[in-house]
Each structure stands twice: as C-alpha cells, then as structure tokens.
Amino acid sequence: MGMEEETLAADGSAHYRLRCGPEHEGGPGVAHGGWISGVFVEIVGHLAVQMEQLAVTGALSVTYRKPVPINRPLTARAWLAGKDGGKWTVEGSIHLASSGTELAHATALLVEREMSHYTRAREWLGREEAGSDGTA
Ligand SMILES: CCCCCCCCCCCCCCCC(=O)SCCNC(=O)CCNC(=O)[C@H](O)C(C)(C)COP(=O)(O)OP(=O)(O)OC[C@H]1O[C@@H](n2cnc3c(N)ncnc32)[C@H](O)[C@@H]1OP(=O)(O)O
C-alpha cells in the first residue's frame, strides 16, 4: 500500500510515512479512493496487531477532504479512540507531508476475533457454496 516506515508513539498511536504510486492513480495526478480506503483498513487493523489483538474491520467511514497526490511524501496515523468490550473505534488520517494538511480521515469499527474466525469463514463458505441456508 506504499507504506515506507512505521513508528509507534508512547501514547500507542501509529505513525507512517507513505506514498501513493502511479499504479493507484484514480484521476490525473491523484490517488484512487480505493487506495485511500485500503490504507485506512491496513493502518487501523495494524494498530490492533500492535496491541496483540486479532480484530477485523466491521465498518469503515472515510471522509475524502482533499485530492491525495500521487508520487508525493505523505504521512498517516492511526489511534484508538474508544473501546466498548470487544468493539474498538479506531481513527486514522492521511496528511500531505510537506504542509501537514489533512487530506483524508477515517473512523473504523474493529471487532475482536479469535483465529477460529477464519475457520468459521471457510466452513460458512462451504455451506454457502453447497447451497445450504447459509447460516453462519
Ligand atoms: C513499514 C511497515 C508498514 C506495516 C503496515 C501494516 C501491514 C500489516 C497489516 C495488517 C493489518 C491488516 C488488517 C486487515 C484487516 C482486514 O482487512 S479485515 C477484512 C475486512 N473485514 C472483514 O472481512 C470482516 C467481515 N465481517 C465479519 O466477519 C463480521 O461481520 C464481523 C465484523 C466479525 C462481525 O460479526 P458479528 O457476528 O456481528 O460479530 P459479533 O461478535 O456478534 O459482534 C460483535 C459486536 O460488533 C457489532 N458489529 C459488528 N459489525 C458491525 C457493524 N458493521 N457496525 C456496527 N456494529 C457492528 C455487533 O453488533 C456486536 O455488538 P454488541 O452486540 O457486542 O454490542
């Protein structure tokens, strides 16, 4: 996703240096929105990994404030904004490195899981493709 460096701050937030390559261009000189969303899924998910908790993204809301240029140094951060049992609210932002201006912001709901999540997903898919009622 173009991540070049990750640093963890004492407050638990994660900070990145990154850059959008031309392969993710969505308009002349600017990033595709899917790349921006993908960066957010990765950095909010990685925050949970850093805290040694497996969690998946249940919901992600992205605000695209300014076009994100390709081939320019960017910074991003992710931080835990709240926790309610096994549900985490994680926020993220992407900035133009040169000015610090925020280009995009995200709020994500992460849901804690065990590794059995993936076994259950495979079992669910088997039932789904076999034409059962699909109840997970
Ligand atoms: C230089 C170095 C750089 C390094 C750079 C890092 C690189 C390394 C990256 C590693 C990091 C990658 C990280 C990728 C992470 C994914 O890409 S995740 C992939 C995308 N997400 C998915 O595939 C999830 C698919 N969805 C699901 O599996 C299920 O819907 C979920 C999300 C597990 C929820 O299932 P569920 O049965 O509803 O779960 P359940 O336990 O019943 O619900 C828990 C609670 O969450 C609530 N909830 C669930 N979904 C929602 C929702 N959408 N909205 C509101 N509430 C919800 C439920 O209502 C419930 O609430 P309570 O009743 O407890 O109050």
The ligand as an SDF file (V2000), in Angstrom:
LIG
                    3D

 65 67  0  0  0  0  0  0  0  0999 V2000
    6.5350   -0.1550    7.0350 C   0  0  0  0  0  0  0  0  0  0  0  0
    5.6020   -1.0870    7.7650 C   0  0  0  0  0  0  0  0  0  0  0  0
    4.1480   -0.9500    7.4850 C   0  0  0  0  0  0  0  0  0  0  0  0
    3.2600   -2.0050    8.1460 C   0  0  0  0  0  0  0  0  0  0  0  0
    1.8540   -1.8490    7.7090 C   0  0  0  0  0  0  0  0  0  0  0  0
    0.9280   -2.8690    8.2530 C   0  0  0  0  0  0  0  0  0  0  0  0
    0.8780   -4.1190    7.4260 C   0  0  0  0  0  0  0  0  0  0  0  0
    0.1510   -5.2410    8.0860 C   0  0  0  0  0  0  0  0  0  0  0  0
   -1.3140   -5.0710    8.0240 C   0  0  0  0  0  0  0  0  0  0  0  0
   -2.0200   -5.9740    8.9560 C   0  0  0  0  0  0  0  0  0  0  0  0
   -3.3670   -5.4480    9.2380 C   0  0  0  0  0  0  0  0  0  0  0  0
   -4.3060   -5.7580    8.1270 C   0  0  0  0  0  0  0  0  0  0  0  0
   -5.6480   -5.7170    8.6650 C   0  0  0  0  0  0  0  0  0  0  0  0
   -6.6050   -6.0830    7.6040 C   0  0  0  0  0  0  0  0  0  0  0  0
   -7.9190   -6.3090    8.2820 C   0  0  0  0  0  0  0  0  0  0  0  0
   -8.9740   -6.5780    7.3460 C   0  0  0  0  0  0  0  0  0  0  0  0
   -8.7800   -6.3940    6.0940 O   0  0  0  0  0  0  0  0  0  0  0  0
  -10.3870   -7.1450    7.8750 S   0  0  0  0  0  0  0  0  0  0  0  0
  -11.2050   -7.5090    6.3470 C   0  0  0  0  0  0  0  0  0  0  0  0
  -12.4660   -6.7730    6.1870 C   0  0  0  0  0  0  0  0  0  0  0  0
  -13.3970   -7.1860    7.1880 N   0  0  0  0  0  0  0  0  0  0  0  0
  -13.9820   -8.3870    7.1550 C   0  0  0  0  0  0  0  0  0  0  0  0
  -13.7410   -9.2320    6.3330 O   0  0  0  0  0  0  0  0  0  0  0  0
  -14.9890   -8.6350    8.2280 C   0  0  0  0  0  0  0  0  0  0  0  0
  -16.2010   -9.3610    7.6640 C   0  0  0  0  0  0  0  0  0  0  0  0
  -17.2840   -9.3040    8.6430 N   0  0  0  0  0  0  0  0  0  0  0  0
  -17.3300  -10.1810    9.6280 C   0  0  0  0  0  0  0  0  0  0  0  0
  -16.5510  -11.1420    9.7110 O   0  0  0  0  0  0  0  0  0  0  0  0
  -18.3890   -9.9660   10.6570 C   0  0  0  0  0  0  0  0  0  0  0  0
  -19.4330   -9.1960   10.1170 O   0  0  0  0  0  0  0  0  0  0  0  0
  -17.8370   -9.2720   11.9460 C   0  0  0  0  0  0  0  0  0  0  0  0
  -17.2320   -7.9020   11.6230 C   0  0  0  0  0  0  0  0  0  0  0  0
  -16.7570  -10.1600   12.5940 C   0  0  0  0  0  0  0  0  0  0  0  0
  -18.9640   -9.0520   12.8980 C   0  0  0  0  0  0  0  0  0  0  0  0
  -19.6260  -10.2920   13.0460 O   0  0  0  0  0  0  0  0  0  0  0  0
  -20.7520  -10.4760   14.1400 P   0  0  0  0  0  0  0  0  0  0  0  0
  -21.2280  -11.8660   14.0200 O   0  0  0  0  0  0  0  0  0  0  0  0
  -21.7120   -9.3320   14.0760 O   0  0  0  0  0  0  0  0  0  0  0  0
  -19.8470  -10.3840   15.4210 O   0  0  0  0  0  0  0  0  0  0  0  0
  -20.3260  -10.2520   16.8850 P   0  0  0  0  0  0  0  0  0  0  0  0
  -19.2310  -10.8310   17.7310 O   0  0  0  0  0  0  0  0  0  0  0  0
  -21.7100  -10.8070   17.0260 O   0  0  0  0  0  0  0  0  0  0  0  0
  -20.4160   -8.6910   17.0280 O   0  0  0  0  0  0  0  0  0  0  0  0
  -19.6480   -8.0020   17.8670 C   0  0  0  0  0  0  0  0  0  0  0  0
  -20.2840   -6.6420   18.0490 C   0  0  0  0  0  0  0  0  0  0  0  0
  -19.9510   -5.8090   16.9280 O   0  0  0  0  0  0  0  0  0  0  0  0
  -21.1290   -5.1950   16.3930 C   0  0  0  0  0  0  0  0  0  0  0  0
  -20.9390   -5.0230   14.9610 N   0  0  0  0  0  0  0  0  0  0  0  0
  -20.4560   -5.9080   14.0910 C   0  0  0  0  0  0  0  0  0  0  0  0
  -20.3750   -5.3670   12.8520 N   0  0  0  0  0  0  0  0  0  0  0  0
  -20.8400   -4.0990   12.9780 C   0  0  0  0  0  0  0  0  0  0  0  0
  -21.0030   -3.0130   12.0630 C   0  0  0  0  0  0  0  0  0  0  0  0
  -20.6740   -3.1440   10.7840 N   0  0  0  0  0  0  0  0  0  0  0  0
  -21.4700   -1.8510   12.5400 N   0  0  0  0  0  0  0  0  0  0  0  0
  -21.8050   -1.7020   13.8380 C   0  0  0  0  0  0  0  0  0  0  0  0
  -21.6630   -2.6940   14.7650 N   0  0  0  0  0  0  0  0  0  0  0  0
  -21.1990   -3.8750   14.3200 C   0  0  0  0  0  0  0  0  0  0  0  0
  -22.2340   -6.1970   16.7180 C   0  0  0  0  0  0  0  0  0  0  0  0
  -23.4970   -5.5630   16.7060 O   0  0  0  0  0  0  0  0  0  0  0  0
  -21.8150   -6.6270   18.1170 C   0  0  0  0  0  0  0  0  0  0  0  0
  -22.1760   -5.6090   19.0310 O   0  0  0  0  0  0  0  0  0  0  0  0
  -22.6020   -5.9970   20.5740 P   0  0  0  0  0  0  0  0  0  0  0  0
  -23.8410   -6.8240   20.4360 O   0  0  0  0  0  0  0  0  0  0  0  0
  -21.4450   -6.7710   21.1430 O   0  0  0  0  0  0  0  0  0  0  0  0
  -22.8050   -4.6570   21.2320 O   0  0  0  0  0  0  0  0  0  0  0  0
  1  2  1  0
  2  3  1  0
  3  4  1  0
  4  5  1  0
  5  6  1  0
  6  7  1  0
  7  8  1  0
  8  9  1  0
  9 10  1  0
 10 11  1  0
 11 12  1  0
 12 13  1  0
 13 14  1  0
 14 15  1  0
 15 16  1  0
 16 17  2  0
 16 18  1  0
 18 19  1  0
 19 20  1  0
 20 21  1  0
 21 22  1  0
 22 23  2  0
 22 24  1  0
 24 25  1  0
 25 26  1  0
 26 27  1  0
 27 28  2  0
 27 29  1  0
 29 30  1  0
 29 31  1  0
 31 32  1  0
 31 33  1  0
 31 34  1  0
 34 35  1  0
 35 36  1  0
 36 37  2  0
 36 38  1  0
 36 39  1  0
 39 40  1  0
 40 41  2  0
 40 42  1  0
 40 43  1  0
 43 44  1  0
 44 45  1  0
 45 46  1  0
 45 60  1  0
 46 47  1  0
 47 48  1  0
 47 58  1  0
 48 49  1  0
 48 57  1  0
 49 50  2  0
 50 51  1  0
 51 52  1  0
 51 57  2  0
 52 53  1  0
 52 54  2  0
 54 55  1  0
 55 56  2  0
 56 57  1  0
 58 59  1  0
 58 60  1  0
 60 61  1  0
 61 62  1  0
 62 63  2  0
 62 64  1  0
 62 65  1  0
M  END
$$$$
